[in-house]
Amino acid sequence: MAETSQPPGGPPLNEGDLRQLADLCCESAQRFFGVALDFSPQSLALADRIISQALEGPEPTLGAVLPWGAYLGEVVVRHLGGRWEPRPAMLETAVVVGDRALLPFQRAAQRLRHGADFALEAWFNDLAGEADA
């Protein structure tokens, strides 16, 4: 996979950058697949369907991982009370929920690489179930 760290001396992406990546994911889903993503937990099933139909592969590109990871992270932020925690290594950028640091970019990379066993919707539902417990 492409290098995931920021250039030397470059700052991590900020919260606004991460939201723009998530919005780009929505725009691309609409433009290329005719699917409207609305940041709802239910929309993660649509995201999984798009990934299964067109994007799975043994070595996902950073160009695929970043928007899907940002979208997943933003769904967690909006629905589970999380907050973004930017880090220098992009795939290490976290969403913090309570005392847990979640890694949506790593989950997106796993989903793209390994298929439906790493479904975005299932990951979110597991997190939501833990939050309710």
N, CA, C and O atoms as a GROMACS GRO file, in nm:
protein
  532
    1MET      N    1   0.085  -0.117   0.000
    1MET     CA    2   0.000   0.000   0.000
    1MET      C    3   0.089   0.123   0.000
    1MET      O    4   0.204   0.117   0.044
    2ALA      N    5   0.037   0.231  -0.049
    2ALA     CA    6   0.113   0.356  -0.054
    2ALA      C    7   0.150   0.402   0.086
    2ALA      O    8   0.087   0.362   0.184
    3GLU      N    9   0.252   0.485   0.093
    3GLU     CA   10   0.297   0.541   0.221
    3GLU      C   11   0.182   0.615   0.286
    3GLU      O   12   0.112   0.692   0.220
    4THR      N   13   0.162   0.592   0.415
    4THR     CA   14   0.048   0.653   0.484
    4THR      C   15   0.087   0.761   0.582
    4THR      O   16   0.000   0.817   0.648
    5SER      N   17   0.213   0.791   0.594
    5SER     CA   18   0.255   0.898   0.684
    5SER      C   19   0.251   1.031   0.611
    5SER      O   20   0.263   1.038   0.489
    6GLN      N   21   0.235   1.136   0.688
    6GLN     CA   22   0.242   1.270   0.631
    6GLN      C   23   0.387   1.298   0.591
    6GLN      O   24   0.478   1.234   0.645
    7PRO      N   25   0.411   1.390   0.499
    7PRO     CA   26   0.548   1.428   0.467
    7PRO      C   27   0.621   1.474   0.592
    7PRO      O   28   0.558   1.526   0.684
    8PRO      N   29   0.755   1.456   0.597
    8PRO     CA   30   0.830   1.499   0.716
    8PRO      C   31   0.798   1.645   0.750
    8PRO      O   32   0.799   1.732   0.663
    9GLY      N   33   0.769   1.667   0.875
    9GLY     CA   34   0.740   1.803   0.920
    9GLY      C   35   0.598   1.847   0.891
    9GLY      O   36   0.555   1.952   0.938
   10GLY      N   37   0.524   1.769   0.814
   10GLY     CA   38   0.387   1.806   0.782
   10GLY      C   39   0.294   1.769   0.895
   10GLY      O   40   0.311   1.664   0.957
   11PRO      N   41   0.196   1.852   0.922
   11PRO     CA   42   0.103   1.822   1.031
   11PRO      C   43   0.004   1.712   0.990
   11PRO      O   44  -0.022   1.693   0.871
   12PRO      N   45  -0.050   1.641   1.087
   12PRO     CA   46  -0.157   1.545   1.056
   12PRO      C   47  -0.277   1.619   1.001
   12PRO      O   48  -0.292   1.740   1.020
   13LEU      N   49  -0.362   1.547   0.932
   13LEU     CA   50  -0.486   1.608   0.886
   13LEU      C   51  -0.567   1.651   1.007
   13LEU      O   52  -0.567   1.583   1.109
   14ASN      N   53  -0.635   1.764   0.994
   14ASN     CA   54  -0.718   1.810   1.105
   14ASN      C   55  -0.861   1.760   1.089
   14ASN      O   56  -0.895   1.695   0.990
   15GLU      N   57  -0.944   1.792   1.187
   15GLU     CA   58  -1.082   1.745   1.187
   15GLU      C   59  -1.157   1.790   1.061
   15GLU      O   60  -1.236   1.714   1.005
   16GLY      N   61  -1.134   1.912   1.018
   16GLY     CA   62  -1.199   1.962   0.897
   16GLY      C   63  -1.155   1.885   0.774
   16GLY      O   64  -1.238   1.854   0.687
   17ASP      N   65  -1.026   1.852   0.764
   17ASP     CA   66  -0.976   1.772   0.653
   17ASP      C   67  -1.041   1.634   0.651
   17ASP      O   68  -1.077   1.583   0.545
   18LEU      N   69  -1.055   1.575   0.769
   18LEU     CA   70  -1.114   1.442   0.780
   18LEU      C   71  -1.261   1.444   0.738
   18LEU      O   72  -1.309   1.352   0.673
   19ARG      N   73  -1.330   1.550   0.776
   19ARG     CA   74  -1.472   1.563   0.734
   19ARG      C   75  -1.481   1.584   0.583
   19ARG      O   76  -1.574   1.534   0.519
   20GLN      N   77  -1.387   1.658   0.525
   20GLN     CA   78  -1.386   1.676   0.380
   20GLN      C   79  -1.363   1.543   0.308
   20GLN      O   80  -1.425   1.517   0.205
   21LEU      N   81  -1.276   1.460   0.362
   21LEU     CA   82  -1.254   1.326   0.305
   21LEU      C   83  -1.383   1.244   0.311
   21LEU      O   84  -1.417   1.174   0.216
   22ALA      N   85  -1.454   1.253   0.423
   22ALA     CA   86  -1.581   1.181   0.437
   22ALA      C   87  -1.684   1.233   0.336
   22ALA      O   88  -1.757   1.154   0.276
   23ASP      N   89  -1.689   1.365   0.317
   23ASP     CA   90  -1.780   1.422   0.218
   23ASP      C   91  -1.742   1.378   0.077
   23ASP      O   92  -1.830   1.351  -0.005
   24LEU      N   93  -1.614   1.369   0.049
   24LEU     CA   94  -1.566   1.320  -0.081
   24LEU      C   95  -1.614   1.177  -0.104
   24LEU      O   96  -1.650   1.141  -0.216
   25CYS      N   97  -1.614   1.097  -0.001
   25CYS     CA   98  -1.663   0.960  -0.012
   25CYS      C   99  -1.811   0.962  -0.054
   25CYS      O  100  -1.852   0.886  -0.142
   26CYS      N  101  -1.890   1.048   0.010
   26CYS     CA  102  -2.032   1.059  -0.025
   26CYS      C  103  -2.050   1.103  -0.170
   26CYS      O  104  -2.132   1.047  -0.243
   27GLU      N  105  -1.974   1.203  -0.210
   27GLU     CA  106  -1.984   1.253  -0.348
   27GLU      C  107  -1.946   1.145  -0.448
   27GLU      O  108  -2.012   1.130  -0.551
   28SER      N  109  -1.842   1.070  -0.419
   28SER     CA  110  -1.797   0.964  -0.509
   28SER      C  111  -1.898   0.850  -0.516
   28SER      O  112  -1.924   0.795  -0.623
   29ALA      N  113  -1.957   0.814  -0.402
   29ALA     CA  114  -2.058   0.708  -0.401
   29ALA      C  115  -2.177   0.748  -0.487
   29ALA      O  116  -2.232   0.665  -0.560
   30GLN      N  117  -2.218   0.874  -0.479
   30GLN     CA  118  -2.330   0.921  -0.561
   30GLN      C  119  -2.293   0.925  -0.709
   30GLN      O  120  -2.368   0.878  -0.794
   31ARG      N  121  -2.177   0.981  -0.737
   31ARG     CA  122  -2.135   1.001  -0.876
   31ARG      C  123  -2.108   0.870  -0.949
   31ARG      O  124  -2.153   0.850  -1.061
   32PHE      N  125  -2.034   0.780  -0.886
   32PHE     CA  126  -1.989   0.660  -0.954
   32PHE      C  127  -2.079   0.538  -0.934
   32PHE      O  128  -2.077   0.445  -1.014
   33PHE      N  129  -2.159   0.539  -0.826
   33PHE     CA  130  -2.240   0.421  -0.797
   33PHE      C  131  -2.389   0.452  -0.783
   33PHE      O  132  -2.470   0.361  -0.766
   34GLY      N  133  -2.426   0.582  -0.790
   34GLY     CA  134  -2.566   0.620  -0.777
   34GLY      C  135  -2.623   0.593  -0.638
   34GLY      O  136  -2.743   0.570  -0.624
   35VAL      N  137  -2.536   0.596  -0.536
   35VAL     CA  138  -2.577   0.564  -0.400
   35VAL      C  139  -2.559   0.689  -0.313
   35VAL      O  140  -2.453   0.751  -0.312
   36ALA      N  141  -2.666   0.724  -0.241
   36ALA     CA  142  -2.660   0.839  -0.150
   36ALA      C  143  -2.624   0.791  -0.010
   36ALA      O  144  -2.699   0.716   0.052
   37LEU      N  145  -2.510   0.835   0.037
   37LEU     CA  146  -2.466   0.806   0.174
   37LEU      C  147  -2.499   0.927   0.260
   37LEU      O  148  -2.472   1.040   0.221
   38ASP      N  149  -2.558   0.903   0.377
   38ASP     CA  150  -2.606   1.014   0.460
   38ASP      C  151  -2.549   1.015   0.602
   38ASP      O  152  -2.605   1.082   0.689
   39PHE      N  153  -2.441   0.944   0.626
   39PHE     CA  154  -2.376   0.938   0.756
   39PHE      C  155  -2.461   0.869   0.862
   39PHE      O  156  -2.433   0.882   0.981
   40SER      N  157  -2.562   0.796   0.821
   40SER     CA  158  -2.640   0.718   0.918
   40SER      C  159  -2.573   0.583   0.937
   40SER      O  160  -2.502   0.536   0.847
   41PRO      N  161  -2.593   0.520   1.052
   41PRO     CA  162  -2.540   0.384   1.068
   41PRO      C  163  -2.590   0.288   0.960
   41PRO      O  164  -2.516   0.199   0.916
   42GLN      N  165  -2.713   0.306   0.917
   42GLN     CA  166  -2.768   0.219   0.814
   42GLN      C  167  -2.696   0.235   0.680
   42GLN      O  168  -2.693   0.141   0.600
   43SER      N  169  -2.638   0.351   0.655
   43SER     CA  170  -2.569   0.374   0.528
   43SER      C  171  -2.442   0.291   0.517
   43SER      O  172  -2.388   0.275   0.407
   44LEU      N  173  -2.393   0.238   0.629
   44LEU     CA  174  -2.273   0.154   0.623
   44LEU      C  175  -2.300   0.024   0.546
   44LEU      O  176  -2.208  -0.033   0.488
   45ALA      N  177  -2.424  -0.023   0.545
   45ALA     CA  178  -2.458  -0.140   0.462
   45ALA      C  179  -2.442  -0.107   0.314
   45ALA      O  180  -2.397  -0.190   0.236
   46LEU      N  181  -2.480   0.015   0.275
   46LEU     CA  182  -2.461   0.060   0.137
   46LEU      C  183  -2.312   0.071   0.105
   46LEU      O  184  -2.268   0.033  -0.003
   47ALA      N  185  -2.236   0.124   0.200
   47ALA     CA  186  -2.091   0.134   0.181
   47ALA      C  187  -2.030  -0.004   0.160
   47ALA      O  188  -1.947  -0.022   0.071
   48ASP      N  189  -2.070  -0.099   0.242
   48ASP     CA  190  -2.019  -0.236   0.227
   48ASP      C  191  -2.055  -0.294   0.091
   48ASP      O  192  -1.975  -0.364   0.029
   49ARG      N  193  -2.175  -0.263   0.043
   49ARG     CA  194  -2.217  -0.314  -0.088
   49ARG      C  195  -2.130  -0.255  -0.199
   49ARG      O  196  -2.087  -0.327  -0.289
   50ILE      N  197  -2.104  -0.126  -0.194
   50ILE     CA  198  -2.017  -0.062  -0.294
   50ILE      C  199  -1.879  -0.125  -0.292
   50ILE      O  200  -1.823  -0.159  -0.396
   51ILE      N  201  -1.825  -0.141  -0.172
   51ILE     CA  202  -1.691  -0.199  -0.161
   51ILE      C  203  -1.689  -0.340  -0.217
   51ILE      O  204  -1.595  -0.376  -0.289
   52SER      N  205  -1.790  -0.421  -0.186
   52SER     CA  206  -1.795  -0.558  -0.238
   52SER      C  207  -1.804  -0.562  -0.390
   52SER      O  208  -1.741  -0.645  -0.455
   53GLN      N  209  -1.883  -0.472  -0.445
   53GLN     CA  210  -1.906  -0.472  -0.590
   53GLN      C  211  -1.787  -0.421  -0.669
   53GLN      O  212  -1.763  -0.467  -0.781
   54ALA      N  213  -1.712  -0.327  -0.613
   54ALA     CA  214  -1.616  -0.258  -0.700
   54ALA      C  215  -1.476  -0.237  -0.643
   54ALA      O  216  -1.384  -0.208  -0.720
   55LEU      N  217  -1.457  -0.250  -0.514
   55LEU     CA  218  -1.332  -0.200  -0.459
   55LEU      C  219  -1.246  -0.300  -0.384
   55LEU      O  220  -1.132  -0.269  -0.350
   56GLU      N  221  -1.297  -0.420  -0.358
   56GLU     CA  222  -1.216  -0.517  -0.284
   56GLU      C  223  -1.095  -0.559  -0.366
   56GLU      O  224  -1.102  -0.568  -0.489
   57GLY      N  225  -0.985  -0.583  -0.298
   57GLY     CA  226  -0.866  -0.630  -0.365
   57GLY      C  227  -0.756  -0.659  -0.266
   57GLY      O  228  -0.761  -0.615  -0.152
   58PRO      N  229  -0.656  -0.733  -0.310
   58PRO     CA  230  -0.551  -0.774  -0.218
   58PRO      C  231  -0.465  -0.660  -0.166
   58PRO      O  232  -0.408  -0.670  -0.057
   59GLU      N  233  -0.455  -0.552  -0.240
   59GLU     CA  234  -0.371  -0.440  -0.197
   59GLU      C  235  -0.445  -0.310  -0.225
   59GLU      O  236  -0.424  -0.247  -0.329
   60PRO      N  237  -0.534  -0.268  -0.132
   60PRO     CA  238  -0.612  -0.147  -0.157
   60PRO      C  239  -0.524  -0.023  -0.165
   60PRO      O  240  -0.420  -0.014  -0.100
   61THR      N  241  -0.568   0.070  -0.246
   61THR     CA  242  -0.492   0.194  -0.260
   61THR      C  243  -0.528   0.290  -0.147
   61THR      O  244  -0.636   0.282  -0.088
   62LEU      N  245  -0.436   0.379  -0.118
   62LEU     CA  246  -0.461   0.482  -0.019
   62LEU      C  247  -0.580   0.568  -0.062
   62LEU      O  248  -0.655   0.618   0.022
   63GLY      N  249  -0.596   0.586  -0.194
   63GLY     CA  250  -0.707   0.663  -0.247
   63GLY      C  251  -0.842   0.601  -0.218
   63GLY      O  252  -0.943   0.672  -0.219
   64ALA      N  253  -0.847   0.472  -0.193
   64ALA     CA  254  -0.972   0.406  -0.153
   64ALA      C  255  -0.985   0.401  -0.001
   64ALA      O  256  -1.093   0.423   0.053
   65VAL      N  257  -0.875   0.374   0.068
   65VAL     CA  258  -0.879   0.361   0.214
   65VAL      C  259  -0.917   0.492   0.281
   65VAL      O  260  -1.000   0.493   0.373
   66LEU      N  261  -0.859   0.602   0.238
   66LEU     CA  262  -0.880   0.729   0.308
   66LEU      C  263  -1.026   0.775   0.309
   66LEU      O  264  -1.077   0.807   0.416
   67PRO      N  265  -1.095   0.780   0.195
   67PRO     CA  266  -1.234   0.827   0.204
   67PRO      C  267  -1.325   0.731   0.280
   67PRO      O  268  -1.412   0.776   0.355
   68TRP      N  269  -1.305   0.600   0.263
   68TRP     CA  270  -1.392   0.506   0.335
   68TRP      C  271  -1.362   0.508   0.484
   68TRP      O  272  -1.454   0.499   0.566
   69GLY      N  273  -1.236   0.520   0.522
   69GLY     CA  274  -1.202   0.532   0.663
   69GLY      C  275  -1.258   0.658   0.725
   69GLY      O  276  -1.308   0.657   0.837
   70ALA      N  277  -1.249   0.769   0.651
   70ALA     CA  278  -1.304   0.896   0.700
   70ALA      C  279  -1.455   0.888   0.713
   70ALA      O  280  -1.512   0.939   0.810
   71TYR      N  281  -1.521   0.823   0.617
   71TYR     CA  282  -1.666   0.809   0.625
   71TYR      C  283  -1.705   0.727   0.748
   71TYR      O  284  -1.792   0.767   0.825
   72LEU      N  285  -1.640   0.613   0.766
   72LEU     CA  286  -1.667   0.528   0.881
   72LEU      C  287  -1.642   0.604   1.011
   72LEU      O  288  -1.725   0.600   1.102
   73GLY      N  289  -1.530   0.673   1.019
   73GLY     CA  290  -1.500   0.750   1.139
   73GLY      C  291  -1.602   0.858   1.167
   73GLY      O  292  -1.638   0.882   1.282
   74GLU      N  293  -1.647   0.924   1.062
   74GLU     CA  294  -1.745   1.032   1.081
   74GLU      C  295  -1.879   0.976   1.127
   74GLU      O  296  -1.948   1.042   1.205
   75VAL      N  297  -1.918   0.858   1.081
   75VAL     CA  298  -2.041   0.795   1.131
   75VAL      C  299  -2.027   0.768   1.281
   75VAL      O  300  -2.120   0.792   1.358
   76VAL      N  301  -1.911   0.720   1.323
   76VAL     CA  302  -1.887   0.696   1.466
   76VAL      C  303  -1.892   0.827   1.544
   76VAL      O  304  -1.953   0.834   1.650
   77VAL      N  305  -1.827   0.931   1.492
   77VAL     CA  306  -1.828   1.062   1.560
   77VAL      C  307  -1.972   1.109   1.578
   77VAL      O  308  -2.009   1.152   1.688
   78ARG      N  309  -2.051   1.102   1.475
   78ARG     CA  310  -2.186   1.158   1.480
   78ARG      C  311  -2.284   1.076   1.563
   78ARG      O  312  -2.377   1.132   1.622
   79HIS      N  313  -2.265   0.944   1.568
   79HIS     CA  314  -2.367   0.861   1.631
   79HIS      C  315  -2.324   0.794   1.762
   79HIS      O  316  -2.409   0.745   1.836
   80LEU      N  317  -2.196   0.793   1.791
   80LEU     CA  318  -2.151   0.733   1.916
   80LEU      C  319  -2.077   0.832   2.006
   80LEU      O  320  -2.013   0.793   2.104
   81GLY      N  321  -2.087   0.961   1.971
   81GLY     CA  322  -2.027   1.063   2.055
   81GLY      C  323  -1.875   1.064   2.052
   81GLY      O  324  -1.811   1.100   2.150
   82GLY      N  325  -1.818   1.023   1.940
   82GLY     CA  326  -1.673   1.020   1.929
   82GLY      C  327  -1.616   1.156   1.890
   82GLY      O  328  -1.688   1.251   1.860
   83ARG      N  329  -1.483   1.160   1.891
   83ARG     CA  330  -1.413   1.280   1.842
   83ARG      C  331  -1.289   1.232   1.768
   83ARG      O  332  -1.227   1.132   1.804
   84TRP      N  333  -1.253   1.305   1.665
   84TRP     CA  334  -1.134   1.273   1.586
   84TRP      C  335  -1.008   1.302   1.667
   84TRP      O  336  -1.002   1.399   1.742
   85GLU      N  337  -0.909   1.217   1.652
   85GLU     CA  338  -0.777   1.238   1.709
   85GLU      C  339  -0.674   1.217   1.598
   85GLU      O  340  -0.624   1.106   1.579
   86PRO      N  341  -0.642   1.325   1.524
   86PRO     CA  342  -0.545   1.313   1.415
   86PRO      C  343  -0.408   1.269   1.465
   86PRO      O  344  -0.364   1.307   1.574
   87ARG      N  345  -0.341   1.188   1.384
   87ARG     CA  346  -0.207   1.139   1.417
   87ARG      C  347  -0.120   1.149   1.292
   87ARG      O  348  -0.172   1.149   1.180
   88PRO      N  349   0.012   1.158   1.310
   88PRO     CA  350   0.102   1.173   1.194
   88PRO      C  351   0.090   1.060   1.091
   88PRO      O  352   0.092   1.087   0.971
   89ALA      N  353   0.076   0.936   1.136
   89ALA     CA  354   0.056   0.825   1.044
   89ALA      C  355  -0.094   0.815   1.016
   89ALA      O  356  -0.172   0.786   1.106
   90MET      N  357  -0.132   0.840   0.893
   90MET     CA  358  -0.273   0.852   0.857
   90MET      C  359  -0.356   0.733   0.903
   90MET      O  360  -0.466   0.750   0.956
   91LEU      N  361  -0.306   0.612   0.882
   91LEU     CA  362  -0.384   0.495   0.919
   91LEU      C  363  -0.396   0.478   1.070
   91LEU      O  364  -0.474   0.395   1.118
   92GLU      N  365  -0.320   0.556   1.145
   92GLU     CA  366  -0.328   0.553   1.291
   92GLU      C  367  -0.423   0.661   1.344
   92GLU      O  368  -0.449   0.666   1.465
   93THR      N  369  -0.474   0.747   1.257
   93THR     CA  370  -0.570   0.849   1.299
   93THR      C  371  -0.688   0.779   1.364
   93THR      O  372  -0.741   0.682   1.310
   94ALA      N  373  -0.728   0.828   1.480
   94ALA     CA  374  -0.828   0.759   1.560
   94ALA      C  375  -0.954   0.841   1.576
   94ALA      O  376  -0.956   0.963   1.557
   95VAL      N  377  -1.060   0.770   1.613
   95VAL     CA  378  -1.180   0.830   1.668
   95VAL      C  379  -1.186   0.781   1.812
   95VAL      O  380  -1.186   0.660   1.837
   96VAL      N  381  -1.192   0.874   1.904
   96VAL     CA  382  -1.195   0.839   2.045
   96VAL      C  383  -1.340   0.842   2.093
   96VAL      O  384  -1.410   0.942   2.079
   97VAL      N  385  -1.382   0.729   2.150
   97VAL     CA  386  -1.515   0.716   2.209
   97VAL      C  387  -1.493   0.671   2.352
   97VAL      O  388  -1.446   0.560   2.377
   98GLY      N  389  -1.527   0.758   2.446
   98GLY     CA  390  -1.499   0.727   2.586
   98GLY      C  391  -1.349   0.717   2.606
   98GLY      O  392  -1.275   0.811   2.576
   99ASP      N  393  -1.304   0.603   2.656
   99ASP     CA  394  -1.161   0.583   2.677
   99ASP      C  395  -1.098   0.493   2.570
   99ASP      O  396  -0.986   0.446   2.587
  100ARG      N  397  -1.171   0.470   2.462
  100ARG     CA  398  -1.122   0.384   2.354
  100ARG      C  399  -1.081   0.465   2.232
  100ARG      O  400  -1.152   0.556   2.191
  101ALA      N  401  -0.967   0.432   2.176
  101ALA     CA  402  -0.921   0.491   2.050
  101ALA      C  403  -0.947   0.389   1.940
  101ALA      O  404  -0.885   0.283   1.937
  102LEU      N  405  -1.038   0.422   1.850
  102LEU     CA  406  -1.076   0.334   1.740
  102LEU      C  407  -1.003   0.377   1.614
  102LEU      O  408  -0.974   0.495   1.596
  103LEU      N  409  -0.973   0.283   1.527
  103LEU     CA  410  -0.893   0.311   1.408
  103LEU      C  411  -0.974   0.283   1.281
  103LEU      O  412  -0.962   0.175   1.222
  104PRO      N  413  -1.057   0.379   1.239
  104PRO     CA  414  -1.144   0.357   1.124
  104PRO      C  415  -1.069   0.337   0.992
  104PRO      O  416  -1.118   0.267   0.904
  105PHE      N  417  -0.952   0.398   0.976
  105PHE     CA  418  -0.877   0.381   0.852
  105PHE      C  419  -0.821   0.240   0.842
  105PHE      O  420  -0.816   0.181   0.734
  106GLN      N  421  -0.779   0.186   0.955
  106GLN     CA  422  -0.732   0.047   0.954
  106GLN      C  423  -0.846  -0.048   0.924
  106GLN      O  424  -0.828  -0.146   0.852
  107ARG      N  425  -0.963  -0.020   0.980
  107ARG     CA  426  -1.078  -0.107   0.952
  107ARG      C  427  -1.117  -0.098   0.805
  107ARG      O  428  -1.148  -0.200   0.744
  108ALA      N  429  -1.115   0.021   0.749
  108ALA     CA  430  -1.146   0.035   0.606
  108ALA      C  431  -1.046  -0.042   0.521
  108ALA      O  432  -1.084  -0.106   0.424
  109ALA      N  433  -0.919  -0.036   0.556
  109ALA     CA  434  -0.816  -0.111   0.482
  109ALA      C  435  -0.842  -0.260   0.492
  109ALA      O  436  -0.828  -0.332   0.394
  110GLN      N  437  -0.879  -0.308   0.611
  110GLN     CA  438  -0.911  -0.450   0.627
  110GLN      C  439  -1.031  -0.488   0.542
  110GLN      O  440  -1.032  -0.594   0.478
  111ARG      N  441  -1.132  -0.403   0.541
  111ARG     CA  442  -1.255  -0.431   0.463
  111ARG      C  443  -1.222  -0.440   0.315
  111ARG      O  444  -1.267  -0.531   0.246
  112LEU      N  445  -1.144  -0.345   0.267
  112LEU     CA  446  -1.108  -0.344   0.126
  112LEU      C  447  -1.022  -0.464   0.089
  112LEU      O  448  -1.035  -0.519  -0.020
  113ARG      N  449  -0.934  -0.504   0.178
  113ARG     CA  450  -0.840  -0.612   0.151
  113ARG      C  451  -0.902  -0.750   0.171
  113ARG      O  452  -0.879  -0.840   0.090
  114HIS      N  453  -0.982  -0.767   0.276
  114HIS     CA  454  -1.024  -0.902   0.316
  114HIS      C  455  -1.173  -0.931   0.296
  114HIS      O  456  -1.216  -1.043   0.322
  115GLY      N  457  -1.250  -0.835   0.253
  115GLY     CA  458  -1.390  -0.862   0.221
  115GLY      C  459  -1.487  -0.848   0.337
  115GLY      O  460  -1.459  -0.785   0.439
  116ALA      N  461  -1.603  -0.909   0.316
  116ALA     CA  462  -1.719  -0.889   0.403
  116ALA      C  463  -1.698  -0.936   0.547
  116ALA      O  464  -1.772  -0.896   0.635
  117ASP      N  465  -1.599  -1.020   0.572
  117ASP     CA  466  -1.570  -1.060   0.711
  117ASP      C  467  -1.530  -0.940   0.796
  117ASP      O  468  -1.533  -0.948   0.919
  118PHE      N  469  -1.494  -0.830   0.732
  118PHE     CA  470  -1.454  -0.708   0.802
  118PHE      C  471  -1.550  -0.594   0.769
  118PHE      O  472  -1.509  -0.479   0.754
  119ALA      N  473  -1.678  -0.626   0.758
  119ALA     CA  474  -1.780  -0.529   0.719
  119ALA      C  475  -1.780  -0.406   0.809
  119ALA      O  476  -1.768  -0.416   0.931
  120LEU      N  477  -1.792  -0.290   0.747
  120LEU     CA  478  -1.799  -0.163   0.820
  120LEU      C  479  -1.923  -0.159   0.909
  120LEU      O  480  -1.917  -0.114   1.023
  121GLU      N  481  -2.034  -0.206   0.854
  121GLU     CA  482  -2.160  -0.204   0.930
  121GLU      C  483  -2.148  -0.290   1.056
  121GLU      O  484  -2.193  -0.249   1.163
  122ALA      N  485  -2.090  -0.408   1.045
  122ALA     CA  486  -2.077  -0.496   1.161
  122ALA      C  487  -1.986  -0.433   1.267
  122ALA      O  488  -2.014  -0.443   1.386
  123TRP      N  489  -1.878  -0.369   1.223
  123TRP     CA  490  -1.786  -0.303   1.316
  123TRP      C  491  -1.860  -0.195   1.395
  123TRP      O  492  -1.850  -0.187   1.517
  124PHE      N  493  -1.935  -0.112   1.323
  124PHE     CA  494  -2.011  -0.007   1.389
  124PHE      C  495  -2.114  -0.067   1.485
  124PHE      O  496  -2.127  -0.022   1.599
  125ASN      N  497  -2.188  -0.168   1.439
  125ASN     CA  498  -2.290  -0.228   1.524
  125ASN      C  499  -2.231  -0.290   1.651
  125ASN      O  500  -2.292  -0.282   1.757
  126ASP      N  501  -2.114  -0.350   1.640
  126ASP     CA  502  -2.046  -0.402   1.758
  126ASP      C  503  -2.014  -0.289   1.856
  126ASP      O  504  -2.035  -0.302   1.976
  127LEU      N  505  -1.963  -0.179   1.802
  127LEU     CA  506  -1.930  -0.064   1.886
  127LEU      C  507  -2.055  -0.007   1.952
  127LEU      O  508  -2.054   0.027   2.071
  128ALA      N  509  -2.163   0.004   1.874
  128ALA     CA  510  -2.288   0.058   1.927
  128ALA      C  511  -2.343  -0.033   2.036
  128ALA      O  512  -2.396   0.015   2.137
  129GLY      N  513  -2.332  -0.164   2.018
  129GLY     CA  514  -2.377  -0.259   2.118
  129GLY      C  515  -2.298  -0.247   2.247
  129GLY      O  516  -2.354  -0.258   2.356
  130GLU      N  517  -2.168  -0.225   2.234
  130GLU     CA  518  -2.083  -0.207   2.353
  130GLU      C  519  -2.119  -0.078   2.425
  130GLU      O  520  -2.116  -0.071   2.548
  131ALA      N  521  -2.154   0.025   2.348
  131ALA     CA  522  -2.190   0.154   2.408
  131ALA      C  523  -2.322   0.142   2.485
  131ALA      O  524  -2.342   0.210   2.586
  132ASP      N  525  -2.411   0.057   2.438
  132ASP     CA  526  -2.540   0.038   2.504
  132ASP      C  527  -2.530  -0.049   2.627
  132ASP      O  528  -2.616  -0.043   2.715
  133ALA      N  529  -2.424  -0.130   2.634
  133ALA     CA  530  -2.412  -0.227   2.747
  133ALA      C  531  -2.375  -0.158   2.876
  133ALA      O  532  -2.362  -0.224   2.979
   0.00000   0.00000   0.00000
